């Protein structure tokens, strides 16, 4: 092989190796942000799904309670809307997340009002559903809001106690406002381990998110804890201790 051609090939090989090393360095520099952005997008989508499903379930429950209390169509829509969204709005305000998720897109408002309107029109059919099935649907909404609120608070960097508190508040805030509007004893403070189930689910989610970083496992475990505890309380009529005066 001519000496000049060998030098040319050697130089080309060196340039190729340098380019490959530079490309590797560039990929390493870019990969972490892309991975972080992907995880953030997945987290956002998962939160949105949980939040929207829970919004619909709680809107039905709130609208049915308002209809049974004798409110007219507007009252049913208002109470259903508040039960579905008040807890999440309060959570977002405390997290400094503005505008709240309830107002950042139309989907939650449409779901809340649509579910309330359907409940008003089909109340007789809804009343035919077995009480245990209604309790299970309410427990699903409770658990979804608890773990969704805990997951969002954790993603914002809140400590474990704030995560548990905001998860519980997300799950119970709407019902608390509902009972105040309907002039009755707040259900969350008096019945069947309701708030306690939300707290247990939110705390479970927060602990697993902090120590395992397995987001889906943490959310599933928190959901099962909240839902299971609530349904056991319904099935066996569990209550926290109370004083009798």
C-alpha positions in Angstrom: 0.0 0.0 0.0 1.4 3.4 -0.9 2.7 5.4 2.2 0.6 8.4 1.4 -2.7 6.4 1.2 -1.9 4.7 4.5 -1.5 8.1 6.2 -4.9 9.3 4.8 -6.7 6.2 6.0 -5.1 6.5 9.5 -6.1 10.1 9.7 -9.7 9.2 8.6 -9.8 6.5 11.3 -8.7 8.9 14.0 -11.3 11.5 12.9 -14.0 8.8 13.0 -13.0 7.7 16.6 -13.0 11.3 17.8 -16.5 11.9 16.3 -17.8 8.7 17.9 -16.4 9.8 21.3 -18.0 13.2 20.9 -21.3 11.7 20.0 -21.2 9.4 23.0 -20.6 12.4 25.3 -23.4 14.3 23.7 -25.8 11.3 24.1 -24.9 11.0 27.8 -25.5 14.7 28.3 -28.9 14.7 26.6 -30.3 11.3 27.8 -31.0 12.3 31.5 -33.1 15.3 30.6 -35.1 13.3 28.1 -35.6 10.5 30.6 -36.7 13.0 33.3 -39.1 14.7 30.8 -40.5 11.3 29.9 -41.1 10.3 33.5 -42.7 13.7 34.2 -45.1 13.3 31.2 -46.1 9.7 32.3 -46.7 11.0 35.9 -48.9 13.8 34.6 -50.9 11.5 32.4 -51.4 9.0 35.2 -52.5 11.8 37.6 -55.0 13.2 35.1 -56.6 9.7 34.5 -56.9 9.1 38.3 -58.3 12.6 38.9 -60.9 12.5 36.1 -62.3 9.1 37.0 -62.6 10.1 40.7 -64.2 13.4 39.6 -67.0 11.6 37.8 -67.6 9.2 40.7 -67.8 11.9 43.3 -70.0 14.1 41.1 -72.6 11.3 41.0 -72.4 10.8 44.7 -72.7 14.5 45.5 -75.5 15.1 43.0 -77.5 12.1 44.4 -77.1 13.5 47.9 -78.3 16.9 46.8 -81.3 15.5 44.9 -82.4 13.4 47.9 -82.1 16.6 50.1 -84.7 18.2 47.8 -82.5 20.6 45.8 -83.6 21.7 42.4 -81.6 21.1 39.2 -79.3 24.1 39.8 -78.6 23.0 43.4 -77.9 19.4 42.3 -75.4 20.7 39.7 -73.7 23.0 42.2 -73.3 20.4 44.9 -72.2 17.7 42.4 -69.6 20.1 41.0 -68.3 21.1 44.5 -68.1 17.5 45.7 -66.2 16.5 42.6 -63.7 19.4 42.5 -63.4 21.2 45.8 -60.8 18.8 47.3 -58.6 19.1 44.2 -58.9 22.8 44.0 -57.9 23.2 47.7 -54.9 20.9 47.2 -53.7 22.8 44.2 -54.1 26.2 46.0 -52.0 24.9 48.9 -49.4 23.6 46.5 -49.2 26.9 44.7 -50.3 25.2 41.5 -52.2 27.9 39.6 -54.6 27.6 37.9 -55.9 24.5 39.7 -56.1 21.4 37.6 -59.9 21.7 37.7 -59.7 24.9 35.7 -56.6 24.2 33.5 -58.7 22.3 31.0 -62.4 21.9 30.4 -62.5 18.1 30.8 -62.9 18.0 34.6 -65.7 20.7 34.6 -67.5 18.8 31.8 -67.2 15.5 33.6 -68.4 17.0 36.9 -71.4 18.8 35.4 -72.2 16.0 33.0 -72.2 13.3 35.7 -74.3 15.5 37.9 -76.9 16.1 35.2 -77.1 12.4 34.3 -77.6 11.7 38.0 -80.4 14.2 38.2 -82.1 12.5 35.2 -81.5 8.9 36.3 -81.9 9.2 40.1 -84.6 6.6 40.3 -82.3 4.1 38.4 -79.3 5.0 40.6 -81.4 4.4 43.7 -82.0 0.8 42.5 -78.3 0.1 42.7 -77.5 -2.1 45.7 -76.1 -0.1 48.6 -72.9 -2.1 48.7 -72.2 -1.4 45.0 -72.7 2.4 45.7 -70.4 2.2 48.7 -67.8 0.4 46.5 -68.0 3.1 43.8 -67.6 5.8 46.5 -64.6 3.9 47.9 -63.0 3.8 44.5 -63.4 7.6 44.2 -62.1 8.1 47.7 -59.0 5.9 47.0 -58.3 7.5 43.6 -58.4 11.0 45.0 -56.3 10.0 48.0 -53.5 8.5 45.9 -53.8 11.1 43.1 -53.5 13.9 45.6 -50.5 12.2 47.4 -48.8 11.6 44.1 -49.1 15.2 43.0 -47.9 16.5 46.3 -44.9 14.2 46.2 -44.1 15.2 42.7 -44.0 18.9 43.9 -41.4 17.9 46.5 -43.6 18.0 49.6 -42.5 16.1 52.7 -44.2 12.9 53.7 -46.6 14.5 56.2 -47.7 17.1 53.7 -48.2 14.4 51.1 -50.4 12.4 53.5 -52.4 15.6 54.5 -53.0 16.8 51.0 -53.9 13.3 49.8 -56.5 13.1 52.5 -57.7 16.6 51.9 -58.2 15.9 48.2 -60.3 12.8 49.0 -62.5 14.3 51.7 -62.6 18.1 51.0 -65.5 17.9 48.6 -67.6 15.7 50.9 -67.0 18.0 53.8 -68.2 21.0 51.9 -71.2 19.0 50.6 -72.3 18.2 54.2 -72.0 21.8 55.3 -74.1 22.9 52.3 -76.7 20.3 53.1 -76.7 21.1 56.8 -75.7 17.7 58.2 -72.9 16.2 60.3 -69.8 15.8 58.1 -69.6 12.2 57.0 -65.9 12.2 57.0 -65.8 13.0 60.7 -68.3 10.5 61.9 -68.8 7.4 59.7 -67.0 4.1 59.0 -63.3 5.0 58.9 -63.8 7.2 55.9 -61.1 9.9 56.4 -58.9 7.3 58.0 -59.0 5.1 54.9 -58.0 8.1 52.7 -55.2 9.0 55.1 -53.9 5.4 55.1 -53.9 5.2 51.3 -52.2 8.6 50.9 -49.6 7.7 53.5 -48.8 4.4 51.9 -48.4 6.1 48.5 -46.1 8.8 50.0 -43.9 6.2 51.8 -43.5 4.0 48.7 -42.8 7.0 46.4 -40.1 8.2 48.7 -38.4 4.9 49.4 -38.9 2.9 46.2 -39.5 5.5 43.4 -41.7 2.9 41.8 -44.6 5.2 41.0 -47.2 2.8 39.6 -46.5 0.3 42.4 -46.9 3.1 45.0 -50.2 4.3 43.5 -51.6 0.8 43.2 -50.6 -0.1 46.8 -52.1 3.1 48.2 -55.3 2.6 46.2 -55.6 -1.0 47.6 -55.0 0.2 51.1 -57.6 3.0 51.0 -60.2 1.0 49.1 -59.7 -2.2 51.1 -59.9 -0.4 54.5 -63.0 1.6 53.5 -64.8 -1.5 52.2 -63.8 -3.5 55.3 -65.2 -0.7 57.4 -68.5 -0.8 55.5 -68.7 -4.6 55.6 -68.0 -5.0 59.3 -69.4 -1.6 60.5 -66.0 -0.4 61.8 -65.8 2.9 63.6 -63.1 4.7 65.4 -63.5 5.0 69.1 -65.8 7.8 70.3 -66.8 9.2 73.6 -70.4 8.7 74.9 -71.5 11.5 77.2 
